[in-house]
Amino acid sequence: MAWRTCEVTWAGPIETGGVFMALKTVDNLQPPFERWFQAHPSVQKEMLATALCSMSNGMRVDAALPDSFQPEDGVIERLYVHK
């Protein structure tokens, strides 16, 4: 699990019931990215609430991401909002 500080640029549910969000790194670590991730199924509603809080208040998130990035749709394991 790798921790990255990000800005949430998009967030919402999809028709199959999953929750997806686009994250853009702001932590100056390498490699930088802007891509889509899926919220972990067991806490997807909570992650959506955290993402929307972040977007509404202009706050950043710390995201626990898979160590091996897949081309798209990696699963976010944890998500915390902070100033």
N, C-alpha and C positions, 0 to 999 in steps of 0.2 A: 504494500500500500504506500503510495506516494502522496504527500500533502502539498497542495498548491493553493496560493491565494489568487482568487479570481473575481471577475465581475460577471454577474449573470446578465446576459443580453436578451435571452428569450426563455420562457418557461411555460409549460402547460401540458394538459393531458392529450392523449391520442385516442383514436376510436377503439383500440383494443383494451383500453383501461390503464395503460402504462403512463408514466409521466416522464417527459423529456425536457431537458434544458440545455441551452447553449452557454458555454463558459468561455471567457477570454482571460488568459493569465495576465496578472498585473504585478507579479513578484520578481521580475527580472531574472528568474532562473531559466535554464535552457533545457529543452527547447521551448520557446513560447508557442502558444497555440490559441486558436479560437475554433471550437468544435462542439458537437452535440454529444450529450451523455444521457443515459437512462438512469432514473432514480432506482435504488434498490427496491424490489417489490414489497418487502416487509415494512418499509417506512416511506413509501412514495408520497402519501398525502402530507406527511410531516415535512418532507423535503420540498414539496411544492410550496407549502406555507413559508418555509425558510427562504426559498428563492424569491417569492413574491414580496416578502418583507424586505429583502435585500434590494430588490428593484424599486420598491415604493419609497424607500428611505435613502437611496443612494449609498448603501453600505456594501462592503465586500464580503465574500464568503471564503472560508477555508474548506477545501474539498479533499476528501480522501479518495484518491483515484487508483485504478489498477496499476501495478508496477509495469506491466507490459501493455502499452497503449495499442488498442485495436484501431484500424483505420477509421471507424465510426462507431458510435453507439456503445462505448464502454459504460460500465455500471459504476455510478457513484456510490461508495460504501457509507460515507458520512458527509454531512454538510452542516457547517456552523456559520452564522452571520456575525460580523464584528465591524467595529469602526476602523 
